Amino acid sequence: MKIVVLCGGLSTERKISFSSGTQVCKALRAKGHQAVLVDLFDGLEDEPEEVLKNPAVLFDELPELKPVVFDGVAPDLAKVRADRKYKSPSLFGLGVLEICAAADVVFIALHGMNGEDGRVQATFDMMGIPYTGSGYLGAGMAMDKMITKEMVRPAGVKTPDWHSYHGVTAKDIDRIASENQVPCVVKTPTGGSTIGVYIIKDEKDLKPALEQCLSFGSDVLVEQFIEGTEYTDAVLGDKALPNVEIVPKQGGYDYQNKYQAGATTEICPGRCDPEIAKKMGEMALTVHRTLGLSTYSRSDFIVTKEGEIYFLEVNTLPGMTPTSLVPQEAAAIGMSYEDLCEYVVEDALKLRG
């Protein structure tokens, strides 16, 4: 099949998306597919004129995949914008929609805003382009942690208590700080890879965290802090996979610890009571179904020392990097990385082919 692996984009998870996309593209080529890696934002602007006139030729040429090395630093999105040659307000780079329309299916390896939030999916729905993962509505709801919590709590999923704030400005910070107790967690509700997440254990750190959060947008989520062990549990198809226990070697499970090889110990299956593992899987399935998600998702949890399970958030386009969690969970049931990528493509064609 002719497959576009769409990655990059313009989100705080741009670099991680390149790593995911490159690995997926390699795996699909190993399965015999004509897979081409395309950056959503920069598109084909560096390709010669003849390719821009007929992007489908790239499926025959299969450009070489460059190795991706994670540097542990979040991307400078202002520089990414400034460096783009194609001066357009569109988030779709030059030739992106054309080559996607020429493909049999698009494997969406985007993460975060402008990719995981349903807008790309809605565009493809309107154009009749088959794509992997959840549809626009489920993706949009899952991207917003506030909406997700509002949706899943009535379905019986325990989640930390929270306060939601919309249209926040600097003058609201004193009031918001007075309405919340420390310890707590301050989050930008549409962030990912723990960017824009601040664990507050001292009152003096609350206002600065709120100020930092405003650099990502005007909505702020302040959540009850739950002490415990972090786990993640993926859904593939309509079944929960074995969970992963996450143990950072230093500090918390932040941006660098998530993606720097060796920075975190990940144990699959996790070292929890079988009943807790079963309940966690059931909660992940409930989240997946309640939001109307498709093919795969990955829900994050905290389990207290008393065995209470709290759902934190769900990812509709989980990372597919060498250190990512869903491939580890799939491997625990005997599914190789290449077979996992193939499954995601085949399911997309069943849903939208």
C-alpha positions in Angstrom: 0.0 0.0 0.0 0.9 3.6 -0.5 1.1 5.1 3.0 1.9 8.7 4.2 3.3 8.7 7.7 2.3 12.2 8.9 4.4 13.6 11.7 6.1 16.8 12.9 3.5 19.6 12.8 3.5 22.6 15.1 3.1 21.4 18.6 5.3 21.2 21.7 5.6 17.4 20.8 7.0 18.1 17.4 10.4 16.4 18.0 8.7 13.3 19.6 6.4 13.1 16.6 9.4 12.9 14.2 10.8 10.0 16.3 7.5 8.2 16.3 7.0 8.8 12.6 10.4 7.6 11.5 10.0 4.3 13.5 6.6 3.7 12.0 7.8 4.5 8.5 10.6 2.0 8.9 8.3 -0.7 10.2 5.8 -0.2 7.4 8.5 -0.4 4.8 9.7 -3.6 6.4 6.2 -4.9 5.9 6.5 -4.2 2.2 4.5 -0.9 2.0 5.5 2.2 0.1 5.6 4.4 3.2 6.7 8.1 2.9 7.4 10.3 5.9 5.9 13.8 5.7 6.1 16.8 8.0 2.6 18.3 8.5 4.0 21.8 8.8 7.0 22.0 6.4 5.5 19.6 3.9 7.3 19.1 0.6 8.8 22.6 0.3 12.3 21.2 -0.1 11.2 18.9 -3.0 11.9 19.8 -6.6 9.2 21.4 -8.8 8.4 18.1 -10.6 7.6 16.4 -7.2 5.3 19.3 -6.2 3.4 18.9 -9.5 3.0 15.1 -8.9 3.7 14.2 -5.2 2.7 10.6 -5.8 6.1 10.0 -7.4 7.6 9.9 -3.8 5.8 6.5 -3.3 8.1 5.1 -6.0 11.3 6.8 -4.9 10.9 6.3 -1.1 13.2 9.0 0.2 15.8 7.9 2.7 14.8 8.2 6.3 17.2 10.3 8.4 18.0 9.1 11.9 16.3 11.0 14.7 18.2 11.7 17.9 16.3 13.1 20.9 18.1 16.1 22.5 15.9 16.4 25.5 14.9 20.0 24.7 11.4 21.1 23.7 11.1 22.6 20.2 11.3 26.3 19.5 8.0 26.7 17.7 8.6 30.4 16.9 11.7 29.4 15.0 10.0 26.6 13.3 7.4 29.1 12.0 10.0 31.6 11.0 12.1 29.0 9.1 9.3 27.7 7.0 9.8 28.8 3.4 6.1 28.4 2.5 4.6 31.6 3.9 1.0 30.7 4.5 -1.2 30.8 7.6 -2.2 27.2 6.9 -0.9 24.5 9.3 -0.7 22.2 6.3 2.6 22.6 4.6 3.2 22.8 0.8 1.9 19.6 -0.9 0.8 17.8 2.3 -2.9 17.5 1.3 -2.0 16.5 -2.2 0.3 13.6 -1.2 -2.2 12.5 1.5 -4.9 12.4 -1.1 -2.7 10.2 -3.3 -2.1 7.7 -0.5 -4.2 4.6 0.3 -4.1 5.6 4.0 -2.4 8.2 6.2 -0.8 6.9 9.4 -1.1 9.9 11.8 2.0 10.0 13.9 1.3 13.5 15.2 1.2 14.2 18.9 -0.4 17.1 20.7 -2.2 20.2 19.3 -2.6 20.5 15.6 -2.7 16.7 15.1 -4.1 14.9 18.1 -6.9 17.3 18.7 -9.2 16.2 15.8 -8.7 19.1 13.4 -6.5 17.1 11.0 -8.9 14.2 11.2 -11.9 16.5 10.4 -10.1 17.8 7.3 -9.4 14.3 6.1 -13.0 13.3 6.7 -14.2 16.1 4.5 -11.7 15.1 1.8 -12.4 11.4 2.0 -8.8 10.5 3.0 -8.6 7.3 5.2 -6.4 7.8 8.3 -5.4 5.9 11.4 -6.6 6.3 15.0 -9.7 8.0 16.4 -12.1 10.3 14.6 -12.3 14.0 15.0 -14.9 14.1 17.8 -13.3 11.5 20.1 -9.8 13.0 19.5 -11.0 16.5 20.2 -12.7 15.5 23.5 -9.7 13.4 24.6 -7.3 16.2 23.9 -8.9 18.5 26.5 -8.3 17.1 30.0 -11.2 19.1 31.4 -13.7 17.7 28.9 -12.3 14.2 29.4 -12.8 14.3 33.1 -16.3 15.6 32.7 -17.1 12.8 30.4 -15.6 9.8 32.2 -16.4 10.6 35.8 -20.2 10.0 35.3 -19.2 6.6 33.6 -17.7 5.5 37.0 -14.1 6.3 36.3 -12.4 7.8 39.4 -10.3 10.8 38.6 -8.7 13.5 40.9 -10.9 16.4 41.9 -10.3 19.5 39.9 -11.2 23.1 39.2 -11.5 24.3 35.6 -10.7 27.9 34.6 -11.4 29.5 31.2 -10.2 32.8 29.7 -7.7 33.3 32.4 -5.6 36.4 32.5 -2.8 37.6 34.8 -5.3 39.4 37.0 -7.1 36.2 37.8 -4.0 34.4 39.3 -4.5 35.7 42.8 -8.1 34.5 42.9 -7.3 31.1 41.4 -4.5 30.6 43.9 -6.8 31.4 46.8 -9.3 28.9 45.6 -6.9 25.9 45.6 -5.1 24.0 48.2 -1.5 22.8 48.0 -0.4 20.2 47.2 -2.0 20.3 43.7 -1.2 19.9 40.1 -1.4 22.9 37.6 -1.9 21.9 34.0 -2.6 23.4 30.6 -5.6 21.2 29.6 -4.5 20.5 26.0 -0.8 19.9 26.6 1.1 16.7 26.2 4.4 15.0 27.1 4.1 16.6 30.6 4.8 20.0 29.0 2.8 22.6 30.9 2.3 20.4 34.0 3.5 21.6 37.4 3.4 19.6 40.6 3.0 22.1 43.4 4.0 21.1 47.0 4.8 24.6 48.3 2.4 27.5 48.2 5.1 29.9 47.0 5.3 27.9 43.7 1.5 28.1 42.9 1.3 31.5 41.4 4.5 31.2 39.3 3.1 27.9 37.9 -0.2 29.5 37.0 1.7 32.3 35.3 3.8 29.7 33.3 0.6 27.9 32.4 -0.7 31.0 30.7 2.1 30.9 28.2 0.4 27.8 26.7 -3.2 29.3 26.6 -5.9 30.9 28.6 -7.4 27.7 30.0 -6.1 26.3 33.3 -6.8 23.1 35.1 -5.9 22.8 38.8 -6.1 19.2 40.0 -6.0 17.4 43.3 -2.5 15.9 43.9 -2.5 12.1 44.3 0.5 10.4 45.8 1.3 7.0 44.3 2.8 4.9 41.6 2.2 5.9 38.0 0.9 3.3 35.5 -0.3 3.4 31.9 -2.7 1.0 30.2 -3.3 0.8 26.5 -6.4 -0.3 24.6 -5.9 -2.1 21.3 -9.0 -2.8 19.3 -11.4 -3.5 22.1 -9.1 -5.1 24.6 -6.9 -3.7 27.4 -3.2 -4.6 27.1 -0.9 -5.4 30.1 -0.2 -2.2 32.0 3.2 -0.6 32.4 4.6 0.6 35.7 6.7 3.8 35.4 9.6 4.5 37.7 11.7 7.5 36.8 15.3 7.1 38.0 15.5 10.8 39.0 12.8 13.3 39.5 9.3 12.9 38.0 8.1 11.5 34.7 8.8 14.7 32.8 9.5 15.5 29.1 13.1 14.4 29.2 12.5 11.3 31.4 9.7 10.2 29.0 11.8 10.1 25.9 15.5 9.9 27.0 16.5 6.2 26.7 17.4 4.8 30.1 16.0 7.7 32.1 13.0 5.7 33.3 12.5 2.1 34.4 9.4 0.8 32.8 8.1 -2.6 34.0 5.6 -4.5 31.9 3.4 -6.0 33.2 3.5 -3.6 36.2 4.1 -4.9 39.8 0.6 -4.5 41.0 -2.1 -6.8 42.5 -3.9 -8.7 39.7 -7.2 -7.3 40.8 -5.8 -3.8 40.5 -4.4 -4.6 37.0 -7.8 -6.0 36.0 -9.7 -2.9 37.3 -7.2 -0.6 35.6 -7.7 -2.3 32.3 -11.5 -2.0 32.7 -11.1 1.7 33.4 -9.0 2.2 30.3 -11.7 0.4 28.3 -14.4 2.6 29.8 -12.5 5.7 28.9 -11.9 4.5 25.4 -15.5 3.6 24.8 -17.0 6.7 26.6 -15.1 9.0 24.3 -15.8 7.0 21.2 -12.1 6.3 20.5 -10.9 4.0 17.7 -8.1 1.4 17.2 -5.9 2.3 20.1 -5.5 4.7 23.0 -3.4 4.8 26.2 -4.7 5.9 29.6 -2.5 7.1 32.4 -3.2 6.3 36.1 -1.9 6.8 39.6 -2.3 4.0 42.1 -2.1 4.9 45.8 -0.5 2.7 48.4 -4.0 1.9 49.6 -4.8 0.5 46.1 -7.0 3.3 44.9 -6.8 3.8 41.2 -7.1 7.4 39.7 -7.4 8.0 36.0 -5.3 11.0 34.9 -5.7 11.4 31.1 -5.9 9.5 27.8 -3.7 9.7 24.7 -5.4 9.0 21.3 -2.2 8.9 19.3 0.2 7.3 21.8 4.0 7.7 21.2 5.6 5.1 18.9 9.2 6.0 19.7 11.8 3.3 20.7 11.1 4.0 24.4 7.3 4.4 24.0 4.8 2.4 26.1 2.2 1.0 23.8 4.8 -1.0 21.8 6.1 -2.4 25.1 2.5 -3.5 26.1 1.9 -5.0 22.6 5.2 -6.9 23.0 4.0 -8.4 26.3 1.2 -10.2 24.3 3.6 -11.3 21.6 2.9 -8.6 19.0 6.0 -7.2 17.4 6.4 -3.5 16.6 6.0 -4.1 12.9 2.8 -6.1 13.5 1.5 -3.4 15.7 1.9 -0.8 13.0 0.4 -3.1 10.5 -2.6 -3.7 12.8 -3.2 0.1 13.1 -3.2 0.5 9.3 -5.5 -2.5 8.7 -8.0 -1.2 11.3 -8.0 2.2 9.7 -9.0 0.7 6.4 -11.8 -1.3 8.1 -13.1 1.9 9.6 -12.6 4.4 6.8 -11.3 2.5 3.7 
